[in-house]
Amino acid sequence: MASSVQPLVLLANADKWLAESLESVLTQAGGYRVVSTDKRQQVVELARRHRPDAILLDLSLDSRSADSFGLCRALRAEAAVSPATPIVLMTAGPALRAQQIEALRAGAWDLRGDPLDMEELVLRLGAFVRGKLELDRHGVEGMLDRVSGLYNETGLARRSEELAAFTARHGMPLACAVFRPLEGGLNGSAADRLAVAFRHAGRVSDAVGRTGPTEFTVFAPATDETGAEGLVQRISDAVARSAAVKLQAGVSTAPAQPIPPAGPRRLGSAPSPLLALPAELFDRARDALG
């Protein structure tokens, strides 16, 4: 990975042998610097101190907690872990569909189970980190709406593509909802209050963006048509309570497809096709608004 400064990975894993193997592969094949720990209580502090470009987190570090994804949630809430920082979770045994969905809800970008394909992990991590470094070079603020902290159109386009790739890879549906006020004529300050209301209404698993002065778009992974109806209702209710604005929404969904067959994949081979291009989902949802 060409860079004047090697990207830094925070590796948190309780399995000493696996941690050493991962560190070796990441440094030698991936060209990363690695900071590692096997102690849960050190993970957040290391993230604050080093501001890593990616985090590989072993779910077993949370094995004593009722919420095995609690540490992931804590990391995603940290200011030192930007929205562009990929968090990849690892678990012993196969990564079940329910776990994949919970990983998304906790703010992770991926969940890898056994058997762990080291080559694929490094390739996928490389794609995530390249996107994160590009955002860093342009300034994360160039991808965010300055008032609300939501993604702007550029940032939403990038994050929605990552979500589309994830859902396609794991056989999950993907929904897009576009919102506008039922009645127009909001002035600048009212529109900004509406934007802030959307930030608080969104879930950590969703990509929420401001795609116009009073237009907001949500990409929701693992969400089918029924789930999209619930998402629209939840956000509409939350915004009505906090900003006293009634919303209209247009929705489009890409249904779940069979998971691509597992098997060896040559370096440089084509990735699995997406269920639908995010831009197409966005256009269909916007058209549904009329």
C-alpha positions as CSV (number, residue, x, y, z in Angstrom):
1,M,0.0,0.0,0.0
2,A,1.7,3.1,-1.2
3,S,1.9,5.8,1.4
4,S,4.6,8.0,3.0
5,V,3.3,6.8,6.3
6,Q,2.1,3.3,6.7
7,P,-1.5,3.0,7.8
8,L,-2.0,1.9,11.4
9,V,-4.3,-1.0,12.5
10,L,-5.4,-1.5,16.0
11,L,-5.6,-5.3,16.5
12,A,-7.5,-6.5,19.6
13,N,-7.6,-10.2,19.9
14,A,-7.6,-12.6,22.9
15,D,-6.1,-15.5,20.9
16,K,-2.3,-15.0,21.1
17,W,-1.5,-17.4,18.2
18,L,-4.1,-15.8,15.9
19,A,-3.0,-12.3,16.9
20,E,0.6,-13.0,16.1
21,S,-0.4,-14.5,12.7
22,L,-2.6,-11.5,11.9
23,E,0.1,-9.1,12.9
24,S,2.6,-10.9,10.7
25,V,0.3,-10.9,7.7
26,L,-0.7,-7.3,8.2
27,T,2.8,-6.0,8.4
28,Q,4.4,-8.2,5.8
29,A,1.7,-8.6,3.2
30,G,-0.4,-5.5,3.9
31,G,2.2,-3.0,4.7
32,Y,0.6,-1.8,7.9
33,R,1.8,-0.7,11.3
34,V,0.1,-2.7,14.1
35,V,-0.8,-1.8,17.7
36,S,-2.1,-4.9,19.5
37,T,-3.7,-5.8,22.8
38,D,-5.5,-8.8,24.3
39,K,-7.1,-6.8,27.0
40,R,-10.6,-5.3,26.6
41,Q,-9.9,-2.4,29.0
42,Q,-7.1,-1.2,26.8
43,V,-8.9,-1.1,23.5
44,V,-10.7,2.3,23.8
45,E,-7.6,4.0,25.3
46,L,-5.4,2.7,22.5
47,A,-7.9,4.0,19.9
48,R,-7.8,7.4,21.6
49,R,-4.1,7.5,21.8
50,H,-3.2,6.2,18.3
51,R,-6.3,7.2,16.2
52,P,-6.0,4.0,14.0
53,D,-6.9,3.8,10.3
54,A,-8.7,0.5,10.9
55,I,-9.7,-1.7,13.9
56,L,-9.7,-5.5,14.0
57,L,-11.7,-6.5,17.0
58,D,-12.2,-10.0,18.5
59,L,-15.8,-10.4,19.8
60,S,-14.6,-12.8,22.5
61,L,-13.1,-9.8,24.3
62,D,-16.7,-9.0,25.2
63,S,-17.5,-12.6,26.2
64,R,-18.1,-11.6,29.8
65,S,-20.6,-8.9,28.9
66,A,-24.3,-9.4,28.2
67,D,-23.8,-7.3,25.0
68,S,-21.0,-9.0,23.0
69,F,-21.0,-6.0,20.7
70,G,-20.7,-3.4,23.4
71,L,-17.0,-2.7,22.8
72,C,-17.7,-2.1,19.1
73,R,-20.5,0.4,20.1
74,A,-18.1,2.1,22.5
75,L,-15.5,2.5,19.8
76,R,-17.9,3.8,17.3
77,A,-19.0,6.4,19.9
78,E,-15.4,7.6,20.4
79,A,-14.4,10.9,18.8
80,A,-11.0,9.4,17.9
81,V,-12.7,6.8,15.7
82,S,-14.1,8.8,12.8
83,P,-17.1,7.6,10.8
84,A,-14.7,6.7,8.1
85,T,-12.6,4.3,10.3
86,P,-13.5,0.7,9.4
87,I,-14.1,-1.6,12.3
88,V,-13.9,-5.3,11.3
89,L,-15.1,-7.8,13.9
90,M,-13.9,-11.4,14.2
91,T,-15.6,-14.3,15.9
92,A,-14.8,-18.0,16.5
93,G,-16.9,-20.3,14.4
94,P,-19.0,-19.3,11.4
95,A,-20.4,-15.8,11.2
96,L,-24.1,-16.3,11.4
97,R,-26.6,-14.0,9.7
98,A,-28.0,-12.8,13.0
99,Q,-24.5,-11.8,14.1
100,Q,-23.9,-10.0,10.8
101,I,-27.0,-7.9,11.3
102,E,-26.0,-7.2,14.9
103,A,-22.5,-6.2,13.8
104,L,-24.0,-3.7,11.4
105,R,-26.2,-2.3,14.2
106,A,-23.1,-1.9,16.4
107,G,-21.4,0.2,13.7
108,A,-19.0,-2.5,12.3
109,W,-18.3,-2.6,8.6
110,D,-17.8,-6.4,8.5
111,L,-17.8,-9.6,10.6
112,R,-15.4,-12.4,9.8
113,G,-15.8,-15.9,11.1
114,D,-13.9,-19.2,11.0
115,P,-12.3,-20.4,8.8
116,L,-10.6,-17.0,8.4
117,D,-9.3,-16.3,4.9
118,M,-6.3,-14.1,5.6
119,E,-5.7,-13.1,2.0
120,E,-9.3,-12.0,1.6
121,L,-9.2,-10.1,4.9
122,V,-6.1,-8.2,3.9
123,L,-7.6,-7.3,0.5
124,R,-10.9,-6.2,2.0
125,L,-9.2,-4.2,4.7
126,G,-7.1,-2.6,2.1
127,A,-10.2,-1.4,0.2
128,F,-11.6,0.0,3.4
129,V,-8.4,1.8,4.5
130,R,-7.8,3.3,1.1
131,G,-11.3,4.9,1.3
132,K,-10.6,6.1,4.8
133,L,-7.2,7.6,3.8
134,E,-8.8,9.4,0.9
135,L,-11.3,11.0,3.2
136,D,-8.4,12.0,5.5
137,R,-6.6,13.6,2.6
138,H,-9.6,15.6,1.5
139,G,-10.6,16.3,5.1
140,V,-13.5,14.4,6.6
141,E,-15.4,17.7,6.7
142,G,-15.4,17.6,2.9
143,M,-17.7,14.6,3.2
144,L,-19.9,15.9,5.9
145,D,-22.6,18.6,6.2
146,R,-21.0,21.2,8.4
147,V,-24.2,22.1,10.3
148,S,-25.5,18.7,11.2
149,G,-22.5,16.3,10.9
150,L,-24.5,14.1,8.5
151,Y,-22.9,12.9,5.3
152,N,-23.1,15.3,2.3
153,E,-23.8,13.9,-1.1
154,T,-20.2,12.9,-1.7
155,G,-19.8,11.2,1.6
156,L,-23.2,9.4,1.3
157,A,-22.3,8.1,-2.1
158,R,-19.1,6.5,-0.8
159,R,-20.6,5.1,2.4
160,S,-23.7,3.7,0.5
161,E,-21.4,1.8,-1.9
162,E,-19.7,0.2,1.1
163,L,-23.0,-0.8,2.5
164,A,-24.2,-2.2,-0.8
165,A,-21.1,-4.3,-1.1
166,F,-21.6,-5.7,2.4
167,T,-25.2,-6.5,1.9
168,A,-24.6,-8.2,-1.4
169,R,-21.8,-10.3,0.1
170,H,-23.9,-11.5,3.0
171,G,-27.2,-12.0,1.2
172,M,-29.0,-9.1,2.9
173,P,-31.5,-6.6,1.6
174,L,-30.7,-2.9,1.4
175,A,-33.2,0.0,1.6
176,C,-33.0,3.6,0.6
177,A,-35.5,6.3,1.9
178,V,-35.6,9.9,0.8
179,F,-37.3,12.4,3.1
180,R,-38.6,15.9,2.5
181,P,-40.9,18.2,4.6
182,L,-44.5,17.7,3.7
183,E,-44.8,21.5,3.4
184,G,-42.0,23.6,1.9
185,G,-40.9,27.0,2.7
186,L,-38.5,26.3,5.6
187,N,-36.0,29.1,6.1
188,G,-32.3,28.5,6.6
189,S,-32.3,28.1,10.4
190,A,-35.4,25.9,10.4
191,A,-33.8,23.7,7.7
192,D,-30.6,23.4,9.8
193,R,-32.7,22.4,12.9
194,L,-34.3,19.8,10.7
195,A,-30.9,18.5,9.7
196,V,-29.8,18.2,13.4
197,A,-33.1,16.3,14.1
198,F,-32.2,13.8,11.4
199,R,-28.8,13.2,12.9
200,H,-30.3,12.2,16.2
201,A,-33.0,10.1,14.5
202,G,-30.6,7.9,12.6
203,R,-29.2,4.6,13.7
204,V,-25.5,3.9,13.9
205,S,-25.9,1.1,11.3
206,D,-27.5,3.5,8.7
207,A,-25.8,6.0,6.4
208,V,-27.7,9.2,6.8
209,G,-27.0,12.2,4.5
210,R,-28.3,15.6,3.7
211,T,-28.8,15.5,-0.1
212,G,-30.5,18.9,-0.4
213,P,-31.2,21.9,1.8
214,T,-34.3,20.1,3.2
215,E,-33.9,16.7,1.6
216,F,-32.4,13.8,3.7
217,T,-31.5,10.3,2.5
218,V,-31.1,7.1,4.6
219,F,-29.4,3.9,3.4
220,A,-30.4,1.1,5.8
221,P,-28.7,-2.3,5.5
222,A,-30.5,-5.6,6.3
223,T,-33.8,-3.8,5.8
224,D,-36.5,-5.1,3.5
225,E,-39.8,-3.5,2.4
226,T,-41.5,-4.1,5.7
227,G,-38.4,-2.9,7.6
228,A,-38.3,0.2,5.4
229,E,-41.8,1.1,6.3
230,G,-40.9,0.9,10.0
231,L,-37.8,3.0,9.4
232,V,-39.8,5.7,7.7
233,Q,-42.3,5.7,10.6
234,R,-39.6,5.8,13.2
235,I,-37.7,8.7,11.7
236,S,-40.9,10.6,10.9
237,D,-42.1,10.3,14.5
238,A,-38.7,11.3,15.9
239,V,-38.4,14.3,13.6
240,A,-42.0,15.4,14.3
241,R,-41.2,15.3,18.1
242,S,-37.9,17.1,18.0
243,A,-38.3,19.6,15.1
244,A,-42.1,19.8,14.7
245,V,-41.9,19.0,11.0
246,K,-44.1,16.5,9.2
247,L,-42.3,14.5,6.5
248,Q,-43.1,12.7,3.3
249,A,-40.8,9.9,2.2
250,G,-40.1,7.8,-0.9
251,V,-38.6,4.3,-0.5
252,S,-36.8,1.8,-2.7
253,T,-35.3,-1.6,-1.7
254,A,-33.0,-4.2,-3.1
255,P,-34.2,-7.6,-2.0
256,A,-31.9,-10.2,-0.4
257,Q,-30.2,-12.5,-2.9
258,P,-28.5,-15.9,-2.3
259,I,-25.1,-15.6,-0.8
260,P,-22.4,-16.0,-3.4
261,P,-20.8,-19.5,-3.1
262,A,-17.8,-19.7,-0.9
263,G,-14.5,-20.9,-2.3
264,P,-11.0,-19.8,-3.3
265,R,-10.8,-16.6,-5.2
266,R,-7.7,-15.5,-7.1
267,L,-6.0,-12.3,-6.2
268,G,-7.4,-9.6,-8.4
269,S,-10.5,-11.5,-9.4
270,A,-13.7,-9.6,-9.8
271,P,-15.8,-9.0,-6.7
272,S,-19.4,-10.2,-6.4
273,P,-21.9,-7.9,-8.1
274,L,-24.0,-5.6,-6.0
275,L,-27.7,-6.2,-5.5
276,A,-28.3,-2.7,-6.9
277,L,-26.2,0.3,-7.4
278,P,-26.9,2.8,-4.5
279,A,-27.4,5.6,-7.1
280,E,-30.2,3.6,-8.7
281,L,-31.9,3.0,-5.3
282,F,-31.6,6.7,-4.5
283,D,-33.1,7.7,-7.9
284,R,-36.0,5.3,-7.4
285,A,-36.7,6.5,-3.8
286,R,-36.5,10.1,-5.0
287,D,-38.9,9.4,-7.9
288,A,-41.3,7.8,-5.4
289,L,-41.7,11.2,-3.7
290,G,-43.3,12.5,-6.9
